[in-house]
Amino acid sequence: MAALDSPFGIQIIAKGDKVPWMSSAGNLRSPGAWAFAALIVGHIVMSLYRPFIKKDNALKRMI
């Protein structure tokens, strides 16, 4: 293993055989990332909706 392949030239995890079910499980990463991004955007939108549209001072009660 070359020094540039790992931090400080130290091998952390040895390369092993490829596991077929692991590569197919990796395909779930993209929809999961999009779902997580949607949850974050929804949280931001609702956190701005409460004080500016509904005006119920929920943020002040939480802080």
PyMOL commands that set and color helices and strands:
alter all, ss='L'
color gray80, all
select helices_A, chain A and resi 3-5+7-9+20-54+58-62
alter helices_A, ss='H'
color red, helices_A
deselect
rebuild
show_as cartoon
